């Protein structure tokens, strides 16, 4: 008996068919592939932060409720007092908790496609049936009739709607989202991972509809290394979902660092505003290039289509610029690439490499 045969006997077939989430090496490259904030803190702020970490009691478990962190989040994000907050190790853990809490025999998770890949992956992990609803091919908007038909057919227990959407960058029509909520008996999650870069938030819908919860993260705001996601909603929902959360899931260094960062929220906000200005400039620059189709974005990345996306992607890598190749991931993303908005210098290096790739 070989190791492979034993593995095949016991690992579920649907897991063996998956590929692990791939993160390419990026050492020494201009890293524009993962929607990260490109700006670090200045030396003074770093030293103040290190002084806070020196007080960490690493021999003790962290605050299991992370109460100070929740208080800071409530303050800077203006979360109403009647709503509760549940914290996770990034948005991925929040998604996992939600699926664990509502999954059951023949229950369905509904999401747009293309969208965040972890909706499908985590549904598969936890053995929940996944149904994806394709977006419009031209502008990636919601095909409302298809959604309403899918809701009537599948009666989803859990629906995810990213606002703005990843990897397309657009914010769906609030009218369409509310129609989906009204037609759905199950739980609807609005994923606002890119809210810092968007024109609007849908937080008000959480109070308006009893089956709506809202996700956010600090990763895109400039704290990706801390891995802190949050779920916002009525205590009746969050009290139940909290039962499947592992204790002490937010470590002491993340808690202390987040509290410190939220005390300096103006710095993060200023960086976000700079990224939005640089996004506008990058969009304008991309639209001067021939043979590109570029979509508007309300996130900190831009989706564009080129001839021979894989060749362009590899050419950029050879120039030391790493972006994301989406070609082959979904039919609607044929020959599409996604670039994170970097610093002005990084954006210019990307544009120079792209111009060379397009003429190669």
C-alpha angles and dihedrals in degrees: 000000000000130000089247093056093049090050091049090052095055112024110085113254093235090056093049089053092057127089117225115251103274122220110184120220112261106177111148094004134113096256112216100143107089109049093249126157104253095209127094127198120267120256094261093054092045091054092050089050092050090052088056092050091051088068093056115123099219091177091064131069115251124253101287092214096041087218097172091050091051090050092053092047092049090052101047096037094042094231111181117250093238091062123078130218128222118190129214140181092265126318089292092069091047090054090048092051091050094050092046091050098051105026119116142145110317093352115148134222112206126199140154120260129256094032141115107335094217092072089067096035096051091045087056093046091055096039097247118146112251125209120185122200113207118234123227108288096226105047104005092240123151116276093220098190090053090050095050090048091049091049091051092047101042104025091212119221091202132025126186122200118178112212106217095020126235125246097012099052097217128124113228122233111278088216090059092046092052091049088054091049092049092050094047124085092186131072118294119203120199107203109208098177090139097042093121089067100038131097095231143018126218095210090121090066090068091069093038097056126040094212098054129099128173130220128204136169138201092217098091091041090067104278102092091136092061094059099214123159130168141204118209124198152098115328090236089066099037094048089061096042090049089065091072094046114105113239120261092013093153107064124221096251092053091048094050093043093049093049089051094046092050089053086059096042091136088069092053091045092051090052090050092052090050090052090052091052091047090048090057091050093046091050090051092048093048091052091060090064122091124237094025130118110200126190124211115252138207091184133071093267138060128224118212138167126224135171109267098009096185092055092048090048092052092046090054090050090054087053090053097255119123119199131154123275110207097174109125095019095096133355092243089057097056109151091358127145129188124210126191115226106251134176118307090259093049092048091052091050089051092049092049091050092046092052090052092047093051093053096041 
